[in-house]
Amino acid sequence: MSIIEKALEKQEVIGIQAPPVGEELDRAGFQDLSEEDRPVEQRVKSPQIKVNVEKLLAQGMLSPDASQGKLAEEYRLIKRPLLLNAFGENRNKINNANLILVTSSLPGEGKTFTAVNLALSIAAERDKTVLLVDADVVKPALSRLFGVENRPGLIELLEHEATFAEVLLRTDIPKLTLLPSGRRHPHATELLASEAMVQLAGDMSRRYPDRVIIFDSPPLLATTQASVLATHVGQVLLVVESESTPQYIVKEAVEMLSSCALVGCVLNKTTQGFGLGYYYYGYKYYYSNE
């Protein structure tokens, strides 16, 4: 029984009429065209929040409506191989290819910055929607950035204390939905390594193969949670702070991702691109050894 089915079973026990399996996620923020065809009394939508765009811009992030500029163009280069792996010819060869984990070796290298910009860039695609998940349950920088740190989220979902409709947050940015980290949990690592997380990741990937789910995770060398989460996704994006993070640290982090089929690397805070000259962020993609 999947985590979604368990949640529906819980609703039936307390007397709430549960929708057919497969509709819960639709009603929780992944809104399909069929949602508008349902009777008004049957539509269940998650809360909607207004994104503080000025706060994003103050931290150097992409504007949701920015189509030009160095940063916008750089993230087009970053997202393209990720989308190709998730939706291209080889997508069926990669488990959960549309689930992308963004992490770093150490704190402060720019993983949350990268995760948010990547989500905003993919949300600008004409045929893609994005779920941005704050999986850093110890230091939920993503939740704080969007002002949702006190809302239930991933932890409550895995503990079967809330449904998708209760934890997913639609935003006023078209095609972008948030999942906060939720409350602090003394056994967060074990929870993220649990069968519930495996089922949740699989359900997200299979039920909505045209959606991209981006996880902002803790740094790899700061906690074991990131390496645990990496086993649930199809692609990993490792953020490296240029001219700061020692090479041996990066190698150690990469070794922790040895079980991942696809690992990408973003060189952050550099003034030199890979043959691009004027771009501020460098990007390289490679396959890990299988």
C-alpha positions in Angstrom: 0.0 0.0 0.0 1.5 3.4 -1.0 1.7 6.4 1.2 -1.1 8.1 -0.8 -3.4 5.1 -0.4 -2.7 5.0 3.3 -3.7 8.7 3.6 -6.9 8.0 1.7 -7.6 5.1 4.0 -7.2 7.4 7.0 -9.7 9.8 5.5 -12.2 7.0 5.1 -11.8 5.9 8.7 -12.7 9.4 10.1 -15.7 9.7 7.8 -14.3 11.8 5.0 -15.2 10.7 1.5 -11.9 9.9 -0.2 -11.3 10.6 -3.9 -10.2 7.7 -6.1 -6.5 6.8 -5.8 -4.5 9.1 -8.1 -6.6 12.2 -7.7 -5.2 13.2 -4.3 -2.1 14.7 -5.9 -4.1 16.4 -8.6 -6.1 18.2 -5.9 -3.0 19.0 -3.8 -1.4 21.4 -6.2 -0.6 19.5 -9.4 -3.6 20.9 -11.2 -4.5 19.1 -14.4 -7.0 20.4 -16.9 -9.4 17.8 -15.8 -9.7 19.6 -12.4 -11.7 22.3 -14.0 -14.2 19.7 -15.3 -15.0 18.4 -11.9 -18.1 19.7 -10.0 -17.2 22.7 -7.8 -18.1 20.8 -4.6 -15.6 18.1 -5.5 -12.7 20.4 -6.1 -10.1 20.3 -3.4 -7.2 22.7 -3.6 -4.2 23.3 -1.4 -3.6 26.8 0.0 -2.0 29.4 -2.2 0.7 31.8 -1.1 2.1 34.9 -2.6 5.8 34.8 -3.4 7.9 37.8 -2.2 9.6 38.4 -5.5 11.5 41.5 -4.1 13.1 39.2 -1.5 14.2 36.8 -4.2 15.7 39.6 -6.3 17.4 41.1 -3.3 19.3 37.8 -2.9 20.3 37.8 -6.5 17.8 35.2 -7.7 15.9 35.0 -11.0 12.8 37.1 -11.5 9.9 34.7 -12.3 9.2 36.7 -15.5 12.8 37.2 -16.5 13.4 35.8 -20.0 16.7 37.5 -20.7 20.0 38.2 -18.9 23.1 36.2 -17.9 21.5 34.3 -15.0 18.4 33.4 -17.0 20.5 32.1 -19.9 22.9 30.2 -17.6 20.0 28.3 -16.0 18.7 27.4 -19.4 22.0 25.7 -19.9 21.8 24.0 -16.6 18.2 22.7 -16.9 18.5 21.5 -20.5 20.4 18.2 -19.8 18.3 17.6 -16.7 15.1 17.9 -18.7 16.6 15.8 -21.5 17.3 13.0 -19.0 13.9 13.3 -17.5 11.8 13.4 -20.6 14.1 12.4 -23.5 14.6 9.1 -25.3 16.5 7.6 -22.3 14.0 8.6 -19.6 12.7 5.0 -19.2 16.3 3.8 -18.4 16.5 6.1 -15.3 14.4 5.4 -12.2 12.6 8.5 -11.0 14.3 10.6 -13.7 12.0 13.6 -13.0 13.1 13.7 -9.4 16.2 16.0 -9.0 18.2 16.4 -5.8 20.2 19.6 -5.3 22.9 19.4 -2.7 26.5 20.5 -1.9 29.5 19.3 0.0 29.4 21.9 2.7 27.0 24.6 3.9 27.1 28.0 2.2 28.0 26.8 -1.3 24.7 28.0 -2.8 22.5 24.8 -3.1 19.3 26.6 -2.1 20.1 29.5 -4.5 20.6 26.9 -7.2 17.4 24.9 -6.3 15.2 28.0 -6.4 16.6 29.3 -9.6 16.4 25.9 -11.3 12.7 25.6 -10.2 11.9 29.1 -11.5 13.6 28.4 -14.8 11.8 25.1 -15.3 8.5 26.7 -14.4 9.0 29.0 -17.3 8.9 26.0 -19.7 5.6 25.9 -21.6 4.9 22.3 -20.9 6.3 21.6 -17.5 5.3 22.2 -13.9 7.5 22.1 -10.8 7.2 21.0 -7.2 10.0 22.5 -5.1 10.6 20.4 -1.9 12.4 21.6 1.2 14.1 18.4 2.3 16.6 20.2 4.6 14.6 19.5 7.7 17.4 20.6 10.0 18.0 24.0 8.5 15.0 24.7 6.2 16.5 27.7 4.3 14.0 27.2 1.4 11.0 27.3 3.7 12.3 30.5 5.4 13.0 32.1 2.0 9.3 31.7 1.1 8.0 32.4 4.6 6.5 29.0 5.1 8.8 27.6 7.8 6.0 27.2 10.3 3.7 25.2 8.0 3.3 21.4 8.0 5.2 19.7 5.2 7.4 16.8 4.2 7.8 15.4 7.8 4.0 15.5 8.5 3.4 13.8 5.1 5.8 11.0 5.8 4.4 10.6 9.3 0.8 10.3 7.9 -0.2 13.3 9.9 -1.3 15.3 6.9 -2.5 14.8 3.3 -1.0 16.3 0.2 -3.9 18.8 0.0 -2.9 20.1 3.5 0.9 20.5 2.9 1.4 21.4 -0.7 1.3 25.2 -1.3 0.3 26.6 -4.7 2.1 29.9 -5.5 1.2 32.9 -7.5 4.0 31.9 -9.9 2.4 29.9 -12.6 3.3 26.2 -12.5 5.3 26.4 -9.3 4.2 24.5 -6.1 6.1 24.3 -2.8 6.3 21.5 -0.2 7.8 22.9 3.1 10.1 20.8 5.3 7.6 20.7 8.2 8.4 20.4 11.9 11.8 19.3 13.3 12.0 15.6 13.8 14.5 13.8 16.1 14.8 10.8 13.7 14.6 12.7 10.4 17.3 10.6 8.8 15.6 7.4 9.5 12.3 8.9 8.3 13.9 9.9 5.0 15.3 6.4 4.7 12.0 4.8 5.4 9.8 2.8 3.1 7.3 5.7 3.3 9.9 8.0 1.6 10.6 5.3 -1.0 6.9 5.0 -1.8 6.4 8.8 -1.8 9.2 9.3 -4.3 8.0 6.6 -6.5 4.4 7.8 -6.4 5.5 11.4 -7.3 7.6 10.2 -10.2 5.1 7.7 -11.7 1.8 9.5 -11.3 3.1 12.7 -12.7 5.8 11.9 -15.3 5.6 15.4 -16.9 6.3 17.1 -13.6 9.7 18.0 -12.2 10.2 17.5 -8.5 13.3 19.4 -7.1 14.6 18.5 -3.6 16.7 21.1 -1.8 18.6 18.8 0.6 21.2 19.3 3.4 24.9 19.3 2.5 26.4 15.9 2.0 29.2 16.2 4.5 27.1 17.9 7.2 24.6 15.2 7.6 23.7 11.7 6.3 20.3 12.9 5.1 21.4 14.1 1.7 23.1 10.8 0.8 19.9 8.9 1.9 17.7 11.2 -0.2 20.0 10.7 -3.2 19.0 7.0 -3.3 15.4 8.0 -4.0 15.9 10.4 -7.0 17.0 9.9 -10.6 19.4 12.8 -10.8 21.6 14.7 -8.5 23.0 18.3 -8.9 26.1 18.9 -6.8 26.8 22.6 -6.2 30.4 23.5 -5.7 31.7 26.9 -4.5 34.4 28.0 -6.9 37.9 28.7 -5.5 36.7 27.9 -2.0 35.7 24.2 -1.6 38.9 22.0 -1.6 39.1 19.4 -4.3 39.4 16.5 -1.8 36.1 17.7 -0.2 34.4 17.5 -3.6 35.8 14.1 -4.2 34.6 12.9 -0.9 31.1 14.2 -1.6 31.1 12.6 -5.1 32.0 9.3 -3.6 28.9 9.5 -1.4 26.9 9.7 -4.6 28.5 6.7 -6.2 25.2 4.8 -6.2 23.5 7.5 -8.3 23.3 7.0 -12.0 23.3 10.6 -13.0 25.3 13.4 -11.2 25.6 16.9 -12.4 27.9 19.7 -11.1 27.3 23.4 -10.9 30.4 25.6 -10.3 29.0 28.5 -8.3 30.4 31.9 -7.5 32.9 31.8 -10.4 33.7 34.6 -12.8 34.7 32.1 -15.5 32.4 29.9 -17.5 33.3 26.7 -19.3 34.1 28.3 -22.6 31.2 30.8 -22.3 33.3 33.7 -21.0 30.6 36.1 -19.8 28.5 33.7 -17.7 28.8 33.9 -14.0 28.0 30.3 -13.3 29.8 27.3 -14.8 28.1 24.0 -15.5 29.4 20.5 -16.3 27.4 17.3 -16.5 28.8 13.8 -16.2 27.7 10.2 -15.6 28.8 8.5 -12.4 30.4 5.1 -12.7 27.9 2.3 -12.5 
